[in-house]
């Protein structure tokens, strides 16, 4: 199982942590595929208005993204899917869907997708299938520009707003990029709308091993060649913290990250009340592994 540990690198000065991405590695299937895809099917069936939305005028970009994903699956996931003229078939499960269905992408891959298109000089969220939000609402963000979308993130507008806009402007179709974003949560739930953002109960270090999870978003960015839209892909990983902290070095790195996080970011990440227990757990873990 792939475990991403982005906390090994400092995030001081709001560095974006952008890395080049091989187009062949754009989408990522893991051992959690069956579970995540089942949850995506459930959400798209039961709560479609919360997880899929689009603005008029985004249809061409949606179609282009769908074609790109289906081409990727045909090239790199032949063991999972059979791409037919009008349908996509998953032989192992018997699942099939009309390839023109608006929710088809949400049912085939583990990634969420957000389309951002330039409007009046700013990139706005024009369409998305977002089954696994991390405390944000698609309905509230649709049609809004990047700065407004990230308004709750401390320091984003002042320190990252302009660099992110430049990154989007300079993104080429041939050179996609990726970054990793992490948080610590006390749930295995993948669908976390704003209503789930509650103040956590106090924990002790024994609780941390049982309840705390490392939630990592593998975020990808690529430009569509015809429409010029930017595709923001989000592949969510959830790992028990006790499994993610498997060496003394990992424990020490996360301790350092927790100490360096500014107070507003600690509040944003819901860490204030649980930080003492986290540090106690990590320090004990580090000592035990030396």
C-alpha positions in Angstrom: 0.0 0.0 0.0 1.3 3.4 -0.9 1.7 5.7 2.1 2.6 9.3 1.3 4.4 11.2 4.1 4.6 14.8 2.9 5.3 16.0 6.5 8.9 15.0 5.9 9.4 18.3 4.1 9.0 21.7 5.8 6.1 23.9 4.6 7.7 27.1 5.9 7.0 30.2 3.8 4.0 28.6 2.3 6.0 26.7 -0.3 3.7 24.9 -2.8 5.8 21.8 -3.0 5.2 21.4 -6.8 6.9 18.6 -8.6 6.9 17.4 -12.2 4.5 14.6 -13.0 4.9 11.9 -15.6 1.7 11.8 -17.6 1.7 8.0 -17.4 1.4 8.4 -13.6 -1.5 10.9 -13.7 -4.2 8.6 -12.2 -3.6 6.3 -9.2 -5.3 3.1 -8.3 -4.5 1.6 -4.9 -5.4 -1.3 -2.6 -8.2 1.0 -1.4 -9.8 1.2 -4.9 -12.7 -1.2 -4.2 -13.7 0.7 -1.0 -13.3 4.2 -2.5 -15.1 3.4 -5.7 -18.0 1.9 -3.8 -18.3 5.0 -1.8 -18.2 7.2 -4.9 -21.0 5.2 -6.4 -23.0 5.6 -3.2 -22.5 9.4 -3.1 -23.3 9.8 -6.8 -26.5 7.8 -6.4 -27.7 9.2 -3.1 -26.3 12.8 -2.9 -25.6 13.9 -6.5 -26.4 17.5 -6.0 -23.6 17.7 -3.4 -20.8 15.9 -5.3 -21.3 16.9 -9.0 -22.0 20.4 -10.4 -21.2 22.4 -13.5 -21.7 25.9 -14.9 -23.1 26.5 -18.4 -20.3 26.9 -20.9 -18.1 24.2 -19.3 -19.5 21.4 -21.4 -16.6 21.3 -24.0 -14.0 21.2 -21.2 -16.0 18.4 -19.4 -16.1 16.4 -22.6 -12.4 16.9 -23.2 -11.6 15.8 -19.7 -13.8 12.7 -20.0 -12.0 11.8 -23.3 -8.6 12.2 -21.7 -9.5 10.0 -18.7 -11.0 7.3 -20.9 -7.9 7.4 -23.1 -5.7 7.0 -20.0 -7.7 4.0 -18.8 -7.5 2.4 -22.2 -3.7 2.8 -22.2 -3.0 2.1 -18.5 -5.9 0.2 -16.9 -6.8 -2.5 -19.4 -6.8 -5.0 -16.6 -9.6 -3.0 -15.0 -11.8 -1.6 -17.8 -12.9 -2.2 -21.3 -13.6 1.0 -23.2 -16.3 0.4 -25.9 -17.8 2.8 -28.4 -20.6 4.0 -26.2 -19.9 2.2 -22.8 -17.3 1.6 -20.2 -17.3 -1.9 -18.8 -15.6 -3.3 -15.6 -15.4 -7.0 -16.3 -14.4 -8.0 -12.8 -17.6 -6.6 -11.2 -20.0 -6.5 -14.2 -20.4 -2.7 -13.8 -20.9 -0.7 -16.9 -22.0 2.9 -17.7 -22.7 5.1 -20.6 -19.5 6.9 -21.4 -21.5 10.1 -22.0 -23.0 10.1 -18.5 -22.1 13.3 -16.6 -21.0 11.3 -13.6 -19.0 8.7 -15.4 -15.6 10.0 -14.2 -16.7 9.8 -10.6 -17.5 6.1 -11.0 -14.3 5.0 -12.7 -11.4 6.4 -10.9 -10.4 7.3 -7.4 -9.6 10.9 -8.2 -11.9 13.8 -7.8 -11.7 16.4 -10.6 -12.2 20.2 -10.6 -12.2 22.1 -13.8 -10.9 25.7 -13.7 -11.4 28.1 -16.6 -10.2 31.6 -17.1 -13.0 34.2 -16.9 -12.3 37.9 -16.8 -8.6 37.3 -16.1 -9.2 34.9 -13.2 -9.4 31.1 -13.0 -12.8 30.1 -11.7 -14.2 26.7 -10.7 -16.5 25.8 -13.6 -17.3 22.1 -13.0 -16.4 19.3 -10.7 -17.1 15.8 -9.4 -16.0 16.1 -5.8 -17.0 13.0 -3.7 -14.3 13.4 -1.1 -14.1 17.0 0.0 -12.0 18.0 3.0 -14.4 20.3 4.8 -15.5 22.3 1.9 -18.7 22.5 -0.2 -18.8 22.3 -4.0 -22.0 24.3 -4.1 -20.3 27.2 -2.2 -17.2 27.2 -4.4 -18.7 26.8 -7.9 -18.1 29.8 -10.0 -15.7 31.4 -7.6 -12.1 32.4 -8.4 -9.0 30.8 -6.8 -8.5 33.5 -4.2 -12.1 33.2 -3.0 -12.0 29.4 -3.0 -9.0 29.4 -0.7 -10.1 32.3 1.5 -10.4 30.1 4.6 -6.7 29.0 4.3 -4.5 31.3 6.5 -2.1 33.3 4.4 -3.2 32.0 1.0 -4.3 35.3 -0.5 -1.2 37.2 0.7 1.5 34.6 0.1 0.2 32.1 -2.5 -2.5 33.8 -4.5 -0.2 35.4 -7.1 2.2 32.4 -7.3 -0.7 30.0 -7.9 -2.2 32.2 -10.6 1.2 32.3 -12.3 1.5 28.5 -12.0 -1.8 28.1 -13.7 -0.9 30.6 -16.5 2.4 28.8 -17.1 1.0 25.3 -17.0 1.6 23.5 -20.3 -0.3 20.5 -21.7 2.9 18.4 -21.9 4.1 19.0 -18.4 1.5 18.2 -15.6 2.6 18.7 -12.0 1.7 17.4 -8.6 1.9 18.2 -4.9 0.9 16.6 -1.6 -1.3 18.2 1.0 -1.8 16.6 4.5 -3.9 16.9 7.5 -4.7 14.9 10.7 -8.3 13.7 11.2 -10.2 11.5 13.7 -12.3 9.7 11.1 -12.1 7.3 8.2 -14.9 9.1 6.4 -14.0 10.2 2.9 -16.9 12.6 2.4 -16.3 15.5 4.8 -18.5 18.5 4.0 -18.3 21.6 6.1 -20.8 20.2 8.6 -18.2 17.7 9.6 -15.8 20.3 10.7 -16.4 20.1 14.5 -14.1 20.8 17.3 -12.4 17.5 18.2 -12.7 16.1 21.6 -9.5 16.0 23.7 -7.4 13.0 23.3 -4.6 11.3 25.2 -1.7 9.6 23.5 -3.3 6.2 23.7 -6.3 7.6 21.8 -4.1 8.9 19.0 -2.9 5.4 18.0 -6.5 4.3 17.8 -8.3 7.3 16.4 -6.1 9.7 14.4 -5.6 9.3 10.7 -3.2 10.9 8.3 -5.3 12.3 5.4 -3.2 13.1 2.3 -4.4 14.6 -0.9 -2.3 13.8 -4.0 -3.1 16.9 -6.0 -2.4 17.0 -9.8 -2.7 19.9 -12.2 -2.7 19.6 -16.0 -4.0 21.8 -18.8 -6.4 20.5 -21.5 -5.1 21.3 -25.0 -8.3 22.4 -26.7 -10.3 24.2 -24.1 -7.3 25.5 -22.2 -9.1 24.5 -18.9 -6.9 23.4 -16.0 -7.8 20.1 -14.4 -7.2 19.9 -10.7 -7.2 16.2 -9.6 -7.5 15.1 -6.0 -6.6 11.5 -4.9 -7.3 11.0 -1.2 -5.4 8.6 1.0 -6.3 7.8 4.6 -3.8 6.0 6.8 -3.9 5.3 10.5 -1.2 7.5 12.1 0.3 4.5 13.8 1.0 3.0 10.4 2.2 6.2 8.8 4.7 6.8 11.7 6.8 3.7 11.1 10.2 5.0 12.0 11.8 7.4 14.5 12.6 9.7 11.6 9.0 9.9 10.6 8.0 10.7 14.2 10.7 13.4 14.5 9.6 14.9 11.2 6.0 15.2 12.2 6.9 16.7 15.6 8.9 19.3 13.8 6.0 20.1 11.5 3.6 20.5 14.4 6.0 22.8 16.2 6.5 25.0 13.1 2.9 25.4 12.1 1.7 29.0 12.8 -1.2 29.3 15.2 -3.7 30.3 12.5 -2.8 27.2 10.5 -3.1 25.0 13.6 -6.6 26.4 14.2 -7.5 25.8 10.5 -6.2 22.2 10.7 -8.2 21.6 13.9 -5.0 20.7 15.8 -5.1 23.1 18.8 -6.8 20.8 21.3 -5.2 17.6 20.1 -1.6 18.8 19.7 -0.5 17.8 23.2 -1.7 14.3 22.8 -0.2 14.1 19.3 3.2 15.3 20.5 3.2 12.8 23.4 2.3 10.0 21.1 5.0 10.9 18.6 7.7 11.4 21.2 6.9 8.0 22.7 6.9 6.5 19.2 10.2 8.0 18.4 11.8 6.8 21.6 10.5 3.3 21.1 11.9 3.0 17.6 15.4 4.3 18.3 
